[in-house]
Amino acid sequence: MVTQEQRKRQLAREKFLRQQQRRTAARRKSRVRNSVIASVLGVILVGSLALYTTGVMKDDDKTNASADTTPSATPSAVKDPCEKAASGKVEELTWKKEPAMSIDKSADYTMKLATTCGDIDIALKTAAAPHTVNSFDFLAGEGYFDHTKCHRLTSSGIYVLQCGDPTGTGSGGPGYTIPDENLKDKSLKDNVYPAGTVAMANTSQPNTGGSQFFLVYQDSQLPPSYTPFGTVSAEGMKVLQKIAAAGENTGAGDGAPNATVVIDKATVTKS
């Protein structure tokens, strides 16, 4: 028969064992929690380093439509909204000087970009930018833009799709340059290039336009040093918005488009 004193000691031992079990469980839970916290901090640290090295946390100048900007290319899992490119290859042609003036400066001209993502029609500003329109008429007639990729999409600071480089690197051109024109276009208010504007890229120096150009899909603040020479049609804007919605491949706001935008054929016609 268990005495009252033995019963007290037994209850005390059981209480002590329960306390020990709770403490052991608490220590185990603390170790797991600390391990999780350490893992999360490690992810944050690595993520912050990655953001810094890709320029997101640096005070980079995003308001640059320089023709020689070459975005880095990294794989992307985003679905490509565009079709397969037409058969054919890029002809990397060059000329020593700007083509002679052959357009009618008083006439209306339209440029059509038949791309893998849809047709983009552009009303050209012939009277305001005759050298630019004449150059595009010449280059399109030579098949210079055919089968070329639009190599750059920006989605931070400025909102443009950049095309017109047969090399696809951001450094190509036709071998000649054309003068800046129409820099005081009435559409440019408060240094904003409105959505639908088509303008020349350059090397950030005056009169260095070649063949590269950009299409603005959302109002963009830029210095008025990029020749505005056309306006995208309403249907063309839908194509641009589709391309923009797919994003770019760096996730940093400036890179190659996730959409494979290839100009199958560029044509300039007189209205």
C-alpha positions as CSV (number, residue, x, y, z in Angstrom):
1,M,0.0,0.0,0.0
2,V,1.3,3.4,-1.0
3,T,1.7,5.9,1.8
4,Q,0.7,9.5,1.6
5,E,4.4,10.5,1.6
6,Q,5.2,8.2,-1.2
7,R,2.3,9.5,-3.2
8,K,3.5,13.1,-2.8
9,R,7.0,12.1,-4.0
10,Q,5.5,10.4,-7.0
11,L,3.4,13.4,-8.0
12,A,6.5,15.6,-7.5
13,R,8.6,13.4,-9.9
14,E,5.8,13.4,-12.5
15,K,5.5,17.2,-12.3
16,F,9.3,17.5,-12.7
17,L,9.2,15.2,-15.7
18,R,6.4,17.3,-17.3
19,Q,8.4,20.5,-16.8
20,Q,11.5,18.9,-18.3
21,Q,9.5,17.8,-21.3
22,R,8.0,21.3,-21.8
23,R,11.5,22.9,-21.6
24,T,13.0,20.4,-24.0
25,A,10.1,21.0,-26.5
26,A,10.5,24.8,-26.0
27,R,14.3,24.6,-26.8
28,R,13.6,22.4,-29.9
29,K,11.0,24.9,-31.1
30,S,13.4,27.8,-30.5
31,R,16.1,26.1,-32.5
32,V,13.7,25.5,-35.4
33,R,12.5,29.1,-35.3
34,N,16.0,30.5,-35.2
35,S,16.9,28.2,-38.1
36,V,14.0,29.6,-40.1
37,I,14.8,33.2,-39.3
38,A,18.4,32.6,-40.4
39,S,17.2,31.1,-43.6
40,V,14.9,34.0,-44.3
41,L,17.6,36.5,-43.5
42,G,19.9,34.7,-45.9
43,V,17.3,34.9,-48.7
44,I,16.8,38.6,-48.0
45,L,20.5,39.2,-48.1
46,V,21.0,37.3,-51.3
47,G,18.0,39.0,-52.9
48,S,19.2,42.4,-51.9
49,L,22.6,41.7,-53.3
50,A,21.0,40.5,-56.6
51,L,18.9,43.6,-56.8
52,Y,21.9,45.8,-56.2
53,T,24.0,44.0,-58.9
54,T,21.2,44.4,-61.4
55,G,21.0,48.1,-60.7
56,V,17.6,48.3,-59.1
57,M,19.0,49.7,-55.8
58,K,21.5,52.0,-57.6
59,D,20.7,55.5,-58.6
60,D,20.9,54.7,-62.3
61,D,19.7,57.0,-65.1
62,K,16.7,55.3,-66.6
63,T,15.8,58.2,-68.9
64,N,18.1,57.3,-71.7
65,A,17.1,56.3,-75.3
66,S,20.7,55.9,-76.4
67,A,21.2,53.9,-79.5
68,D,24.2,52.0,-78.1
69,T,22.5,50.7,-75.0
70,T,22.8,46.9,-75.0
71,P,20.5,45.3,-72.4
72,S,21.7,42.1,-70.7
73,A,20.0,38.9,-71.7
74,T,18.8,36.3,-69.2
75,P,16.4,33.4,-69.7
76,S,12.7,34.1,-69.0
77,A,9.8,31.9,-68.3
78,V,7.2,34.4,-69.5
79,K,5.0,33.1,-72.4
80,D,5.9,34.6,-75.7
81,P,2.7,36.3,-77.1
82,C,4.1,36.6,-80.7
83,E,4.1,34.3,-83.7
84,K,7.0,32.6,-85.5
85,A,9.1,34.9,-87.7
86,A,8.9,34.7,-91.4
87,S,11.7,32.9,-93.2
88,G,14.6,35.0,-94.3
89,K,17.8,36.5,-92.9
90,V,19.0,39.9,-91.9
91,E,21.0,41.8,-94.5
92,E,23.6,43.9,-92.6
93,L,23.9,46.7,-95.2
94,T,25.9,49.9,-94.8
95,W,26.4,53.1,-96.8
96,K,29.0,55.8,-96.6
97,K,26.6,58.8,-96.6
98,E,23.0,59.8,-96.1
99,P,20.9,59.0,-99.1
100,A,20.0,61.9,-101.4
101,M,16.6,63.5,-100.8
102,S,14.0,61.7,-102.9
103,I,10.7,62.0,-101.1
104,D,8.1,64.7,-101.7
105,K,8.3,66.8,-98.6
106,S,4.8,68.1,-99.0
107,A,3.2,64.6,-99.2
108,D,2.0,62.3,-96.5
109,Y,3.9,59.0,-95.9
110,T,3.1,56.0,-93.8
111,M,5.4,53.3,-92.5
112,K,4.1,49.8,-91.9
113,L,6.0,47.4,-89.6
114,A,4.7,43.9,-90.2
115,T,5.9,42.2,-87.1
116,T,5.5,38.8,-85.5
117,C,3.3,40.4,-82.9
118,G,1.0,42.2,-85.3
119,D,1.1,45.1,-87.8
120,I,2.2,48.6,-86.5
121,D,1.2,51.4,-88.8
122,I,2.9,54.8,-88.3
123,A,1.9,58.1,-89.8
124,L,5.2,59.9,-90.6
125,K,5.9,63.6,-90.1
126,T,7.3,64.3,-93.5
127,A,7.4,68.1,-93.5
128,A,8.7,68.3,-89.9
129,A,11.4,65.6,-90.3
130,P,12.2,65.2,-94.0
131,H,15.8,63.9,-93.5
132,T,14.5,61.2,-91.1
133,V,11.5,60.2,-93.3
134,N,13.7,60.1,-96.4
135,S,16.2,57.9,-94.7
136,F,13.5,55.5,-93.5
137,D,12.0,55.4,-97.0
138,F,15.4,54.5,-98.4
139,L,16.3,51.9,-95.8
140,A,12.9,50.2,-96.0
141,G,13.2,50.1,-99.7
142,E,16.5,48.3,-99.4
143,G,15.1,45.7,-97.0
144,Y,17.3,47.0,-94.2
145,F,14.8,46.4,-91.4
146,D,13.4,43.1,-92.7
147,H,13.9,40.1,-90.3
148,T,15.4,42.4,-87.6
149,K,14.5,42.0,-83.9
150,C,13.3,44.9,-81.7
151,H,16.1,44.4,-79.1
152,R,15.1,46.6,-76.1
153,L,12.1,47.2,-73.9
154,T,12.1,49.6,-71.0
155,S,9.4,49.6,-68.3
156,S,10.9,51.9,-65.6
157,G,11.4,55.6,-66.0
158,I,10.6,55.5,-69.7
159,Y,8.3,53.2,-71.6
160,V,9.6,52.4,-75.0
161,L,10.2,49.5,-77.5
162,Q,13.5,50.1,-79.4
163,C,14.1,48.6,-82.9
164,G,16.0,49.2,-86.1
165,D,19.4,47.5,-85.3
166,P,20.2,44.6,-87.7
167,T,22.8,43.3,-85.2
168,G,20.3,43.2,-82.4
169,T,23.0,44.4,-80.0
170,G,22.0,48.1,-79.7
171,S,25.2,49.2,-81.4
172,G,24.3,48.7,-85.1
173,G,23.6,51.3,-87.8
174,P,23.5,52.0,-91.5
175,G,27.0,53.6,-91.7
176,Y,25.8,57.2,-91.9
177,T,24.0,59.6,-89.5
178,I,21.2,62.1,-90.1
179,P,20.6,65.5,-88.4
180,D,18.2,66.0,-85.5
181,E,14.9,67.4,-86.6
182,N,11.5,68.5,-85.1
183,L,12.9,68.8,-81.6
184,K,10.3,71.4,-80.8
185,D,7.3,69.4,-82.0
186,K,4.1,70.7,-80.4
187,S,3.3,67.2,-79.1
188,L,6.3,67.4,-76.7
189,K,5.0,69.2,-73.7
190,D,7.1,69.5,-70.5
191,N,9.7,67.2,-72.0
192,V,7.2,64.3,-72.2
193,Y,7.1,62.1,-75.3
194,P,3.5,61.0,-75.4
195,A,2.3,57.4,-76.0
196,G,2.3,56.7,-79.7
197,T,5.3,58.8,-80.5
198,V,8.0,57.2,-82.7
199,A,11.4,58.9,-82.3
200,M,15.0,58.4,-83.3
201,A,17.5,56.8,-80.9
202,N,21.0,58.3,-80.8
203,T,24.3,58.2,-79.0
204,S,23.3,61.0,-76.6
205,Q,25.2,63.4,-78.9
206,P,23.6,65.8,-81.4
207,N,23.0,64.6,-85.0
208,T,23.9,61.0,-84.3
209,G,20.7,59.3,-85.4
210,G,21.1,56.3,-87.7
211,S,18.6,53.5,-88.1
212,Q,17.5,52.8,-84.5
213,F,14.2,54.2,-83.3
214,F,11.8,53.7,-80.4
215,L,8.1,53.5,-80.1
216,V,6.6,55.0,-76.9
217,Y,3.8,52.8,-75.4
218,Q,3.2,55.1,-72.3
219,D,4.0,58.7,-71.7
220,S,7.7,59.1,-71.1
221,Q,9.8,62.0,-69.7
222,L,12.8,62.5,-71.9
223,P,15.0,65.4,-72.8
224,P,13.8,66.8,-76.2
225,S,16.9,65.5,-78.1
226,Y,15.3,62.6,-79.9
227,T,13.7,63.4,-83.3
228,P,10.0,62.7,-83.2
229,F,9.1,61.6,-86.7
230,G,5.9,59.5,-86.5
231,T,2.8,58.6,-84.6
232,V,1.5,55.0,-84.1
233,S,-2.1,54.2,-85.2
234,A,-4.7,53.0,-82.6
235,E,-4.4,49.4,-83.8
236,G,-0.7,49.6,-83.7
237,M,-0.9,50.8,-80.1
238,K,-2.7,47.6,-79.2
239,V,0.2,45.6,-80.6
240,L,2.6,47.7,-78.6
241,Q,0.6,47.2,-75.4
242,K,0.7,43.4,-75.9
243,I,4.4,43.5,-76.3
244,A,4.8,45.7,-73.2
245,A,2.5,43.5,-71.1
246,A,4.9,40.5,-71.7
247,G,7.7,42.5,-70.0
248,E,11.4,42.3,-70.4
249,N,13.8,39.6,-69.5
250,T,15.8,41.2,-66.7
251,G,13.0,42.2,-64.4
252,A,14.9,45.4,-63.7
253,G,12.9,47.6,-66.1
254,D,15.3,47.5,-69.0
255,G,16.2,44.5,-71.2
256,A,15.3,42.4,-74.2
257,P,11.5,42.0,-74.6
258,N,10.0,38.7,-73.5
259,A,7.9,38.9,-76.7
260,T,10.0,37.9,-79.7
261,V,9.4,41.1,-81.8
262,V,10.7,40.6,-85.3
263,I,10.0,43.0,-88.1
264,D,9.2,40.6,-90.9
265,K,8.8,43.5,-93.4
266,A,9.0,47.3,-93.2
267,T,7.5,49.4,-96.0
268,V,7.1,53.1,-96.5
269,T,4.3,54.3,-98.8
270,K,3.3,57.7,-100.1
271,S,-0.4,58.5,-99.3
